[in-house]
Amino acid sequence: MNRPAPRRTSILYTISATCATIGVLLWVRGQTSAPHPRIYRDYLAADFYTPSAWRVWSPAVPEDRLGLYLLAVGVVLAVAARLVSIGRD
């Protein structure tokens, strides 16, 4: 019997798509931006001289790596949502 997806499944799919989208955007931004400084004081100097150099995350985690993490979380949530919807049938 084909029942409509429960609200929980829709919420999981929505969060999954949001995480994956933000992850891809951060990964692309990290791949296309200038090379990242290696020393913390270089991050501070970049913030002082470049008005568009805003940090999304901690200096210890580059944006492209954070993007990959969010993409992985999105995939895991999509699989979990699929398993929840299969379990309901």
Sequence and secondary structure as in RCSB ss.txt:
>XXXX:A:sequence
MNRPAPRRTSILYTISATCATIGVLLWVRGQTSAPHPRIYRDYLAADFYTPSAWRVWSPAVPEDRLGLYLLAVGV
VLAVAARLVSIGRD
>XXXX:A:secstr
      HHHHHHHHHHHHHHHHHHHHHHHHHHS    SSHHHHHHHHHH TT   SS TTS HHHHHHHHHHHHH
HHHHHHHHHHHHH 
